Amino acid sequence: MQSNKSLDAQDSLRAYTVHYRTCENRRIENCFYASDAYEARMLAMEFNKYIHDHPNSIDLIRLEN
């Protein structure tokens, strides 16, 4: 059984789409569940090697409905 604190943390996660451009100018998107756009950016950098190596390639972080 999960504690109320962990359930509250899960309830506060929202879907963010992180858009980035490759060096060939292709636009690619990844979706992450995060508490805010900054956390979505950090998750993108952690789980996507291209973004990790090129963090300024991110051109949009959008909160999904």
Rosetta blueprint (number, residue, H / E / L):
1 M L
2 Q L
3 S L
4 N H
5 K H
6 S H
7 L H
8 D H
9 A H
10 Q H
11 D H
12 S L
13 L L
14 R E
15 A E
16 Y E
17 T E
18 V E
19 H E
20 Y E
21 R E
22 T L
23 C L
24 E L
25 N L
26 R L
27 R E
28 I E
29 E E
30 N E
31 C E
32 F E
33 Y E
34 A E
35 S L
36 D L
37 A H
38 Y H
39 E H
40 A H
41 R H
42 M H
43 L H
44 A H
45 M H
46 E H
47 F H
48 N L
49 K H
50 Y H
51 I H
52 H H
53 D H
54 H L
55 P H
56 N H
57 S H
58 I E
59 D E
60 L E
61 I E
62 R E
63 L E
64 E L
65 N L
